Amino acid sequence: MQKRGIPTVTVVTEKFVSLAKASARALGYPDLPLVVVPHPFETLPRERLRELAEQKVEECIARVCEAAVAAHH
């Protein structure tokens, strides 16, 4: 999507942040926005997952909006 000019955010667990950054750089997207979630998140209690999702969706929206503004400048 990034290649098509559509602002993108990648959700990644804490364990894979370095790999995600390296991969983004290698693919030509050194500034690709990342939203980091705990690792492993699938073992979190359902209520904590809901809280985390609510927090991170706001972060995802903010990061995509920032990327959209940056792309138009």
Contact map, one row per residue, 1 for C-alpha under 8 A:
1111111100000000000000000000000000000000000000000000000000000000000000000
1111111100000000000000000000000000000000000000000000000000000000000000000
1111110000000000000000000000000000000000000000000000000000000000000000000
1111110000000000000000000000000000000000000000000000000000000000000000000
1111111000000000000000000000000000000000000000000000000000000000000000100
1111111100000000000000000000000000000000000000000000000000000000000100000
1100111110000000000000000000000000000000000000000000000000000001101100100
1100011111000000000000000000000110000000000000000000000000000001001000000
0000001111100000000000000000000111100000000000000000000000010011000000000
0000000111110000000000000000000111100000000000000000000000000000000000000
0000000011111000000000000000000001111000000000000000000000000000000000000
0000000001111101100100000000000001111000000000000000000000000000000000000
0000000000111111100000000000000000011111100000000000000000000000000000000
0000000000011111100000000000000000011110000000000000000000000000000000000
0000000000001111110000000000000000000010000000000000000000000000000000000
0000000000011111111100000000000000000000000000000000000000000000000000000
0000000000011111111110000000000000010000000000000000000000000000000000000
0000000000000011111111000000000000000000000000000000000000000000000000000
0000000000000001111111100000000000000000000000000000000000000000000000000
0000000000010001111111110000000000000000000000000000000000000000000000000
0000000000000000111111111000010100000000000000000000000000000000000000000
0000000000000000011111111100000000000000000000000000000000000000000000000
0000000000000000001111111110000000000000000000000000000000000000000000000
0000000000000000000111111111111100000000000000000000000000000000000000000
0000000000000000000011111111111000000000000000000000000000000000000000000
0000000000000000000001111111110000000000000000000000000000000000000000000
0000000000000000000000111111100000000000000000000000000000000000000000000
0000000000000000000000011111110000000000000000000000000000000000000000000
0000000000000000000000011111111100000000000000000000000000000000000000000
0000000000000000000010011101111100000000000000000000000000000000000000000
0000000000000000000000011000111110000000000000000000000000000000000000000
0000000111000000000010010000111111000000000000000000000000000000000000000
0000000111000000000000000000001111100000000000000000000000000011001000000
0000000011110000000000000000000111110000000000000000000000000000000000000
0000000011110000000000000000000011111000000000000000000100110000000000000
0000000000111100100000000000000001111100000000000000000000000000000000000
0000000000111100000000000000000000111110100000000001000100000000000000000
0000000000001100000000000000000000011111100000000000000000000000000000000
0000000000001110000000000000000000001111100000000000000000000000000000000
0000000000001000000000000000000000000111111100000000000000000000000000000
0000000000001000000000000000000000001111111100001000000000000000000000000
0000000000000000000000000000000000000001111100000000000000000000000000000
0000000000000000000000000000000000000001111110000000000000000000000000000
0000000000000000000000000000000000000001111111011000000000000000000000000
0000000000000000000000000000000000000000001111111000000000000000000000000
0000000000000000000000000000000000000000000111111100000000000000000000000
0000000000000000000000000000000000000000000011111110000000000000000000000
0000000000000000000000000000000000000000000111111111000000000000000000000
0000000000000000000000000000000000000000100111111111100000000000000000000
0000000000000000000000000000000000000000000001111111110000000000000000000
0000000000000000000000000000000000000000000000111111111000000000000000000
0000000000000000000000000000000000001000000000011111111100000000000000000
0000000000000000000000000000000000000000000000001111111110000000000000000
0000000000000000000000000000000000000000000000000111111111000000000000000
0000000000000000000000000000000000000000000000000011111111100000000000000
0000000000000000000000000000000000101000000000000001111111110000000000000
0000000000000000000000000000000000000000000000000000111111111000000000000
0000000000000000000000000000000000000000000000000000011111111100000000000
0000000000000000000000000000000000100000000000000000001111111110000000000
0000000010000000000000000000000000100000000000000000000111111111000000000
0000000000000000000000000000000000000000000000000000000011111111100000000
0000000000000000000000000000000000000000000000000000000001111111110000000
0000000010000000000000000000000010000000000000000000000000111111111000000
0000001110000000000000000000000010000000000000000000000000011111111100000
0000001000000000000000000000000000000000000000000000000000001111111110000
0000000000000000000000000000000000000000000000000000000000000111111111000
0000001100000000000000000000000010000000000000000000000000000011111111100
0000011000000000000000000000000000000000000000000000000000000001111111110
0000000000000000000000000000000000000000000000000000000000000000111111111
0000000000000000000000000000000000000000000000000000000000000000011111111
0000101000000000000000000000000000000000000000000000000000000000001111111
0000000000000000000000000000000000000000000000000000000000000000000111111
0000000000000000000000000000000000000000000000000000000000000000000011111
